[in-house]
């Protein structure tokens, strides 16, 4: 796992095991606990990649939740904590893609770039945009790097 992703996984693991509503207990490759929707002891989350909690009662409950949404208050503001630098002009975009969105940004190098746009208040906001062609003339994006999913 990439360093940003390892950091996020550690933060989420700690939040999960201290979340009293879920009452998680280790069970091999998973933590299992109480589903917040049906209140049955059928919830599970992967220990190695704790990015989504699910109820094992797919037909009767079907609860799923991304942990980055459940614990959004614990996740860093990548714009402040990972500013672009001369040595890494894509630092904010990489942190955003990895920490906020859960993508392996290091494996995606060359697919995106970090850019800026001016918002309605006149502030320059870092964005990430994805190349749609090999010549890097067409792109999709201008996605503002925020904590919202």
VENHUBEL-V489155 format. One record per backbone hydrogen bond with DSSP energy under -1.0 kcal/mol. NH is the residue of the N-H (numbers start at 1). CO is the residue of the C=O. E is the energy in kcal/mol with one decimal. If there is no record, write none. Layout:
((NH	CO	E) (NH	CO	E))
//
This chain:
((6	2	-2.6) (7	3	-2.3) (8	4	-2.5) (9	5	-2.7) (10	6	-2.3) (11	7	-2.1) (12	8	-2.7) (13	9	-2.7) (14	10	-2.1) (15	11	-2.2) (16	12	-2.7) (17	13	-2.5) (18	14	-1.3) (19	16	-1.1) (23	19	-1.4) (25	32	-2.4) (27	30	-3.2) (30	27	-1.7) (31	45	-2.5) (32	25	-2.6) (33	43	-2.0) (34	22	-3.0) (35	40	-2.8) (39	35	-1.6) (42	40	-2.1) (43	33	-2.4) (44	54	-2.6) (45	31	-1.8) (47	29	-2.7) (51	49	-1.9) (53	65	-2.9) (54	44	-2.3) (55	63	-2.7) (56	42	-2.5) (58	56	-1.5) (61	57	-3.0) (62	57	-1.6) (65	53	-2.2) (67	51	-1.5) (70	66	-2.0) (71	67	-2.6) (72	69	-1.1) (74	71	-2.2) (75	72	-1.0) (78	76	-1.0) (81	77	-2.4) (82	78	-2.0) (85	88	-2.0) (91	88	-1.6) (94	90	-2.9) (95	91	-2.3) (96	92	-2.8) (97	93	-2.8) (98	94	-2.3) (99	95	-2.9) (101	96	-1.8) (103	97	-3.1) (105	103	-1.6) (107	104	-1.2) (108	105	-1.1) (111	108	-2.4) (113	129	-2.1) (115	127	-2.3) (117	125	-2.0) (119	123	-2.6) (122	119	-1.9) (125	117	-3.2) (127	115	-3.0) (128	143	-1.6) (129	113	-2.2) (130	140	-3.2) (131	111	-2.8) (132	138	-2.8) (136	133	-1.3) (140	130	-3.0) (142	128	-1.2) (143	128	-1.7) (145	126	-1.6) (146	144	-1.4))
//
